[in-house]
Amino acid sequence: MTSKELLYVEDALGHEQFFQSRCREVSQQLQDSDLKMCVEQISQKHRQIFSSLYGLLS
């Protein structure tokens, strides 16, 4: 992996961590159970994307 590609993956990892944590924060504030479940699913998707990107570094 080139240094430029590595920087891209590191940047993407940071974005995915941010999106995941932000979704968790928002879901804790929601009252509507359907909307809360939707945001929690989005958070899980970002966790999966993070794991996939992290796997590229192995």
C-alpha positions in Angstrom: 0.0 0.0 0.0 1.4 3.4 -0.9 1.7 6.2 1.6 -1.0 8.1 -0.1 -3.4 5.1 0.0 -2.5 4.6 3.7 -3.4 8.2 4.4 -6.7 7.8 2.7 -7.5 4.7 4.7 -6.5 6.4 8.0 -8.7 9.4 7.1 -11.6 7.1 6.2 -11.2 5.3 9.5 -11.4 8.6 11.4 -14.6 9.5 9.5 -16.2 6.2 10.2 -15.4 6.4 13.9 -16.9 9.9 14.0 -20.1 8.8 12.2 -20.5 5.8 14.5 -20.1 7.8 17.7 -22.3 10.6 16.4 -25.1 8.1 15.6 -24.8 6.6 19.0 -25.1 10.0 20.6 -28.1 10.9 18.5 -29.9 7.6 19.1 -29.7 8.0 22.8 -31.5 11.3 22.5 -34.3 10.1 20.3 -37.8 9.3 21.7 -39.3 7.7 18.5 -38.4 4.0 18.7 -38.5 3.5 14.9 -36.2 6.4 14.3 -34.0 5.3 17.1 -33.7 1.8 15.6 -32.9 3.2 12.2 -30.1 5.4 13.6 -28.7 2.5 15.6 -28.6 0.4 12.4 -26.7 3.2 10.6 -24.2 3.2 13.5 -23.8 -0.6 13.1 -23.2 -0.1 9.4 -20.4 2.4 10.1 -18.9 0.0 12.6 -18.9 -2.7 9.8 -17.3 -0.2 7.4 -14.7 0.7 10.0 -13.8 -3.0 10.5 -13.5 -3.6 6.7 -11.2 -0.6 6.3 -9.2 -1.6 9.4 -8.8 -5.1 7.8 -7.0 -3.4 4.9 -4.2 -2.5 7.3 -3.5 -6.0 8.4 
